[in-house]
Amino acid sequence: MAAVAAARSGFRRMFSVSAFAPPKPPTPPPKADPSPNLFVSGLSKRTSTEGLRDAFAKFGEVVHARVVTDRVTGFSKGFGFVRYATTEDAAKGIEGMDGKFLDGWVIFAEYARPRPPPQQPEMNSQPQQSWGPPSGSWGAQ
């Protein structure tokens, strides 16, 4: 009986989560540098570009505003972008609208991060053939 209990505890220890190192907590992405471009998230599906522009225009001169929409339905995807004339106006816009309600939803405003450069496929790589025997294989003389 004692052998069975010892085997069970060893088995539990082997598959226990505590036997492994705990996963590292995810690191939040770095804050973006101040710029006139804002990323706005948490938008309602009914929020329009005009509504977004009007809400942020109270805090400075809005040069451009855009709600990103689904191509099929035309509804908001829940985020958008606002561009102010100056970085100072953008800071006022974040201060005035971050965590506030717009169309019944709490929205979040922060400086937009620049888009990462597109990944270019390597030009030197040879395409893989999926037909025929591999080169240098058996049967080659």
Buried (B, 14 or more C-beta within 10 A) or exposed (E): EEEEEEEEEEEEEEEEEEEEEEEEEEEEEEEBEEBBBBBBEBBBBEBBBEBBBEBBBEBBEBBEBBBEBEEEEEEBBBBBBBBBEEBEBBBBBBEBBBEEEBBEBEBBBEBBBEEEEEEEEEEEEEEEEEEEEEEEEEEEE
